[in-house]
Structures are given as C-alpha cells and as structure tokens.
Amino acid sequence: MVKLQSISTKIIISFLAVVVSTLLVTALAFYPLLIEVLEKRAEVGLEKQAWEIAHAILSRQSGLSANREYDFPLTIILLGRSVESDFLWLDPQDKISFSSKPELFSSGLSLSQLAVKIREGKTFDRNKSNVFKSESYLATEVPIRSSAGLEGTVMTFIALSTLHALYWEMLLLFFGCFLVALLVALIIAFFLIRYLVKPLKRLEEYAKAVGNRQFDIRLETKSDNELSQLAATFNQMADQLKSHDEGMRRFFRNASHEMKTPLMSINGYAEGIRDGIFTGPEMENAIEIIHKESFRMRNLVENMIDISILEQPHKIYFLPHDLYYIIKECRRTVGGYAMEKKIEILSLVQKDTWVSGDWDQLCSLLINLLSNGIRHAKSFVKVESQTIDSKNKLLITVHDDGAGFNTEDLNHAFEYFYTGVNGGSGLGLPIVKKIVTEHNGQVRIYNSSQGGAIVEVVLWAAKGVG
C-alpha cells in the first residue's frame, strides 16, 4: 500500500499537480493563439489560391466546362497539411459564373441569394484583395482584371468548422506528445526519487542504530553534495554521542566508587558504635570520622548536582558583576574550611572590578578554586585580578603556597573524578572548566616559580553600572 505521507509520494503528487496545472494553463492560452494563427495562415493561403484561380481564368478566355474544374487549386497549406477549400467565380454583377461545388452554389445565383452569407454586407473595394469573415466562413476575394477591364472576382473560402477541427487535431497531437513526455518524465522521476530516497533510508537505519547505542557504524561519504555533508554531520554526531556516552559511563562508575568508600566507612563505624565496639575516645574518633565522611559525601553530591545542571541545556544570563563582592561572598562560604585548615585567604581584588557572567556560576567557580587552594596550601591562598586585551578581558589568578601540581595533575586535572595527592572529590576543576567554557573564557594551571600552584581564569570584562 502506498504511503501518502512518504517523501517520494509527495514529490510525485507535487510533480503531477505542477504538470496538470501547466497543461490546463497552456491549453487555455493556446486556444485563442492557435485559432488566430490558423486564421492568419488561412487568409494567406486563400488569397494565394484566389490569385492562382484568377490567373487561370484569364488564361482561358474561351470559358470553362465542368470537366475542367479540377484544373484549379482546391486546397491550401495549413501547418504543413493540405486542407480543402472552395471557390466562387463571380461576374461584375455578383452572380456565380462557376463554383467548386455547383450542388451548393449553382451558377446564375446572385451572392445575396445564397442561404449562407459569405460576404456580410461589408463595404469593400473590388479592385483589390479583400478578406471576409462570417459566422461560418473565412473568405478572400480578388479581382479578375484584363486589358478590357474588370471581368469579375474570385472568392476562395473555408469553413470555420474546418479550422476548429484542425485546431482540435493539433491540440490532441499536442496532448498526446505531452502525455508521452509526461510518462517518460515520470519514469525518470521514479528512478531519480529512488536515487534520492536511498541515502535517506540509510540515514533512517543509521539513526536507529545510533539510537540503540551502536556508535561505531559509519555512513559512506563518497561525494561532496548535500546528502554527503549530512552523512558527515551524522558521523560527527555519532562520535560526539559515543564520547558523551563513554564519559557518562565513566562518570557513573567513578561516582559510585567515590560514594561507596565513605558509605562503607560510615557504615563500619556506625555498626561499631551500635555494637559497643567503640567506647570512650575511640567512640569520639569514630563519630569524627563519620562526620568527615558525611561531609565529604555531601560535597560529592553537591558537585554531582552542579555537574548535572551544567550538562543540561540552560540559559546563562550575562550580566555585569563586581568581582570584589563575588569573592567576598565566596570567602564567607569557605571561611570555616579555611579556619579548620588554618589557611589565610588573601584577596587583592579591588572594588569596581567588573566581570560579565552568571552570578551563581561565577560563585561556584571561585568556591571550587578556593576550596582546592585551601586543601593543598600550607599557609595562604591569594586571589588577584587584572584587565588584559585592552581592558576587554579580566585575568583572575588563584595562587596557593602548597606543593603545586605534579606531571600527572597537569595532564588529568580537568578530568572527572581525577584525584591527586590529598585530592577531594575530583569534580572541582572539571566544574571550573565547564563554567569557564560556558562563559567563553579560558583556564589553565601551572606551578609558580616561587612554589605552589596557580590557576588562571580569563573571562570577559564588563562595564560598571551606576
């Protein structure tokens, strides 16, 4: 059963609609044009025939007999075809001397006595060629002039019904040729549609395979047309989906591993307290470990929530914010952690240091950088800023006096769940990288020549408000 909603069916129906409408418009426009052309050609042919008959009459001054009627031309040429016409030889008093059809136009009758009117009372000059058109006939009349003067006229005529019949024959021939051409065009369209739909079918099968997570299948791109470009885009999409799928698998695998460790620790110490294994100072130590591990789990879950939000399509509102107040807010957030680790947070950022971005994401970015710095620092974490690129961009530097990055850290620090020496959840710097990318910025890490680790973030600067 033909699917009416398929692309090939729609193409064929559209093609037929265009062809049929074109045919109707052509037929409507062709009718008056062809009729006019036929009449003009008939006038020329009738006039030529009339002059030939007039010349033949003058050359036979002895008179005409019935057995000589076919000596006169009785056809004209229209559109390459011989078409029968008739003629009348009229004397100067408009009486019929001879005709091609004596049974209809008897000799001796006056032209005005005929039942069929050929010359509709139109004024004319007998001394030159004249054209007449009545309801039934198209006629021309030329004079028969000898040295003795005007000896009569010759009128050649053709029935309009003959012209109309010829028109319909030509129109049917045209329609026949058109239908043959249409049939050939449909055959060509059929194979052309199959040629066009075949790669679309492959794309459909490929999309189903990708939907079933079969990312290693590839579409062939033999040419450089639009379909090949689409196939190349699909292949690129499959590569990105494969990378994303592998990343998500690795993410969940690492997440389950990272959550399993503190859960097992909490569960073990909780069971020991319940069973009375830990008492006195050991119980206090167990409770402290449970507190730290639960805090670690909370940070891990919060970071995972942040990543899930950043991975989803979301709207970022790029507004001007004073970096001074963002850092002030972040220092309050991580202040307790810094006091616990006995780390001083130094901010050299001045007021009216404007940055363009989303407040919540910028806070998350700096909280992660400060937390990482506090975790590895010996005594301080320092935040600085300066404008670069003709004051169009803002360079933010977070520096700690810890051991710095090792080679492994420099290569893998932005990967999910990578934890170096004394590392946290392994999600802090990947979150930083994600936020900076969404803000069309850059981030890099390196070691200071005076010791410690440095993280540089470049964001777009903004004009101040107020």
NUMIMAR-724590 format. One record per residue (C-alpha): residue number from 1; x, y, z. Coordinates in steps of 0.5 Angstrom, whole numbers. Layout:
num	u	v	w
NUM	X	Y	Z
...
***
This chain:
num	u	v	w
1	0	0	0
2	3	7	-2
3	4	11	4
4	1	18	2
5	6	21	7
6	12	19	4
7	17	24	1
8	17	20	-6
9	9	20	-6
10	9	28	-4
11	15	29	-10
12	11	25	-15
13	4	28	-13
14	7	35	-13
15	10	34	-20
16	4	32	-23
17	0	38	-20
18	5	42	-23
19	5	39	-30
20	-3	38	-30
21	-4	46	-28
22	1	48	-33
23	-2	44	-38
24	-9	47	-37
25	-6	54	-37
26	-2	52	-43
27	-9	50	-46
28	-13	56	-44
29	-8	60	-47
30	-6	56	-53
31	-13	56	-56
32	-14	63	-58
33	-7	64	-60
34	-7	58	-65
35	-14	60	-67
36	-11	67	-69
37	-5	64	-72
38	-9	59	-76
39	-14	64	-79
40	-8	69	-81
41	-5	63	-85
42	-11	61	-88
43	-12	68	-90
44	-5	68	-94
45	-7	61	-97
46	-14	63	-99
47	-11	70	-102
48	-6	66	-106
49	-11	61	-108
50	-15	66	-111
51	-10	70	-115
52	-8	63	-118
53	-15	62	-120
54	-16	69	-123
55	-10	68	-127
56	-12	61	-129
57	-19	64	-131
58	-15	70	-135
59	-11	65	-139
60	-18	61	-141
61	-22	67	-144
62	-25	61	-148
63	-29	59	-142
64	-30	54	-137
65	-33	47	-137
66	-35	42	-132
67	-30	37	-134
68	-24	42	-133
69	-26	44	-125
70	-20	40	-122
71	-15	45	-126
72	-16	50	-121
73	-12	49	-114
74	-17	47	-109
75	-13	46	-103
76	-9	51	-98
77	-3	49	-94
78	-4	50	-86
79	1	48	-81
80	4	43	-86
81	-2	40	-88
82	-7	40	-94
83	-14	43	-93
84	-19	43	-97
85	-22	50	-99
86	-28	52	-104
87	-28	58	-109
88	-33	62	-113
89	-32	66	-120
90	-37	72	-119
91	-38	76	-125
92	-39	84	-124
93	-46	83	-122
94	-44	79	-116
95	-47	73	-120
96	-44	66	-120
97	-41	64	-126
98	-37	58	-123
99	-36	54	-117
100	-32	49	-114
101	-39	46	-111
102	-44	47	-116
103	-49	43	-112
104	-49	48	-106
105	-47	54	-110
106	-51	54	-117
107	-49	58	-123
108	-53	64	-124
109	-55	65	-117
110	-53	72	-114
111	-49	72	-108
112	-54	75	-104
113	-59	70	-106
114	-55	64	-102
115	-57	61	-96
116	-50	62	-93
117	-48	69	-92
118	-40	69	-94
119	-40	77	-95
120	-43	80	-89
121	-45	87	-93
122	-38	89	-91
123	-36	95	-96
124	-30	93	-100
125	-26	95	-106
126	-27	91	-112
127	-20	93	-115
128	-16	90	-109
129	-16	84	-105
130	-21	83	-99
131	-22	79	-93
132	-29	77	-90
133	-30	73	-84
134	-38	71	-83
135	-41	66	-77
136	-39	60	-82
137	-34	62	-87
138	-27	66	-87
139	-26	68	-95
140	-22	72	-99
141	-24	76	-106
142	-19	78	-111
143	-21	82	-118
144	-20	79	-125
145	-18	84	-129
146	-16	84	-136
147	-14	89	-141
148	-21	90	-142
149	-22	92	-135
150	-26	88	-129
151	-29	82	-131
152	-31	79	-124
153	-28	77	-118
154	-25	70	-115
155	-28	69	-108
156	-24	63	-104
157	-27	61	-97
158	-26	56	-92
159	-31	54	-87
160	-29	56	-80
161	-31	49	-77
162	-25	46	-81
163	-20	51	-78
164	-23	49	-71
165	-23	41	-73
166	-16	43	-75
167	-14	46	-68
168	-17	40	-64
169	-13	35	-68
170	-7	40	-67
171	-9	40	-59
172	-10	33	-59
173	-3	32	-62
174	0	36	-57
175	-3	33	-51
176	-1	26	-54
177	6	29	-54
178	5	32	-48
179	3	25	-45
180	9	21	-48
181	13	26	-45
182	10	26	-38
183	10	19	-38
184	18	19	-39
185	19	24	-34
186	15	20	-29
187	20	14	-31
188	26	19	-30
189	23	22	-23
190	21	15	-21
191	29	13	-21
192	31	20	-19
193	27	19	-13
194	29	12	-11
195	36	15	-12
196	35	21	-7
197	31	17	-2
198	36	11	-2
199	41	15	2
200	35	18	7
201	33	10	8
202	41	9	10
203	40	15	15
204	34	13	18
205	37	6	19
206	43	9	22
207	39	14	26
208	36	7	29
209	43	4	30
210	45	10	34
211	39	10	38
212	41	3	40
213	48	6	42
214	51	3	36
215	56	9	35
216	62	5	31
217	57	5	25
218	59	10	20
219	56	13	14
220	60	13	7
221	61	20	4
222	63	19	-3
223	61	25	-6
224	61	33	-4
225	54	34	-4
226	49	36	1
227	47	29	3
228	54	27	4
229	55	33	8
230	49	31	12
231	52	24	13
232	59	27	15
233	55	31	20
234	51	25	23
235	58	21	23
236	61	27	27
237	54	27	32
238	56	19	33
239	63	21	35
240	60	26	40
241	55	22	43
242	60	16	43
243	65	21	47
244	59	23	52
245	56	16	53
246	63	14	55
247	64	20	59
248	58	19	63
249	59	11	64
250	66	13	67
251	63	19	71
252	58	14	74
253	63	9	75
254	67	13	79
255	62	17	82
256	59	10	85
257	66	8	87
258	67	15	90
259	61	15	94
260	62	7	96
261	68	9	100
262	65	14	105
263	59	10	106
264	63	4	108
265	67	8	113
266	61	11	116
267	57	4	116
268	63	1	119
269	64	6	125
270	56	6	126
271	56	-1	127
272	62	-1	131
273	58	4	136
274	52	1	136
275	55	-6	138
276	59	-2	143
277	66	-4	140
278	68	3	140
279	68	7	147
280	71	13	150
281	76	16	146
282	75	11	141
283	68	13	140
284	69	20	139
285	74	19	134
286	69	14	130
287	64	20	131
288	69	25	128
289	71	20	122
290	63	19	121
291	62	27	121
292	68	28	116
293	66	22	111
294	59	25	111
295	62	32	110
296	66	29	104
297	59	26	101
298	55	32	102
299	61	36	98
300	61	30	93
301	53	30	92
302	53	38	91
303	59	37	86
304	55	32	82
305	49	36	82
306	53	42	80
307	55	38	74
308	48	35	72
309	46	42	72
310	52	45	68
311	51	39	63
312	44	40	62
313	41	46	57
314	40	52	61
315	40	60	60
316	46	64	62
317	45	71	64
318	51	75	62
319	50	81	67
320	56	86	70
321	58	84	77
322	63	87	81
323	68	81	83
324	70	84	89
325	63	82	92
326	63	75	89
327	70	74	92
328	67	77	99
329	61	72	99
330	66	66	97
331	70	68	103
332	65	67	107
333	63	61	104
334	69	57	105
335	72	61	111
336	70	56	116
337	74	51	112
338	80	56	112
339	80	56	119
340	80	49	120
341	86	48	116
342	89	55	119
343	90	58	112
344	89	65	111
345	85	68	105
346	88	74	101
347	84	78	96
348	88	83	93
349	82	85	88
350	79	92	89
351	72	95	88
352	69	96	81
353	73	90	78
354	67	89	73
355	66	82	70
356	61	79	65
357	57	73	67
358	52	69	71
359	53	71	79
360	51	64	81
361	56	60	77
362	62	65	78
363	61	64	85
364	61	56	84
365	68	57	80
366	71	61	85
367	69	57	91
368	72	51	88
369	78	54	86
370	79	57	94
371	77	50	96
372	82	47	92
373	87	52	94
374	86	51	102
375	86	44	101
376	93	44	99
377	96	50	102
378	101	51	107
379	99	58	110
380	95	62	105
381	91	63	98
382	92	69	95
383	87	72	89
384	89	77	84
385	86	80	78
386	88	85	72
387	85	87	66
388	88	85	59
389	87	85	52
390	86	93	52
391	81	92	58
392	76	88	55
393	78	81	59
394	79	80	66
395	85	75	69
396	84	72	75
397	89	69	79
398	89	64	85
399	95	62	88
400	97	58	94
401	104	56	97
402	103	49	97
403	107	43	94
404	104	45	87
405	102	41	81
406	106	34	79
407	106	32	72
408	100	27	73
409	96	33	76
410	98	38	70
411	95	32	65
412	89	30	68
413	87	35	73
414	81	37	69
415	78	30	68
416	72	28	72
417	74	24	79
418	81	25	78
419	84	26	85
420	92	27	86
421	95	27	93
422	91	30	98
423	85	31	93
424	78	32	94
425	72	29	90
426	76	30	84
427	70	34	81
428	72	41	83
429	77	43	77
430	72	40	72
431	67	44	74
432	71	50	74
433	73	48	67
434	66	47	65
435	64	54	68
436	69	58	64
437	68	55	58
438	60	57	58
439	63	64	59
440	67	64	53
441	73	64	57
442	80	60	58
443	83	57	64
444	90	54	65
445	94	51	71
446	102	51	72
447	107	52	78
448	109	58	81
449	117	59	80
450	117	61	88
451	113	55	89
452	106	53	90
453	100	52	85
454	97	57	80
455	90	57	77
456	89	63	72
457	82	64	69
458	81	69	63
459	73	72	63
460	70	78	59
461	70	84	63
462	64	89	64
463	63	96	64
464	61	98	71
465	54	100	73
466	51	106	77
***
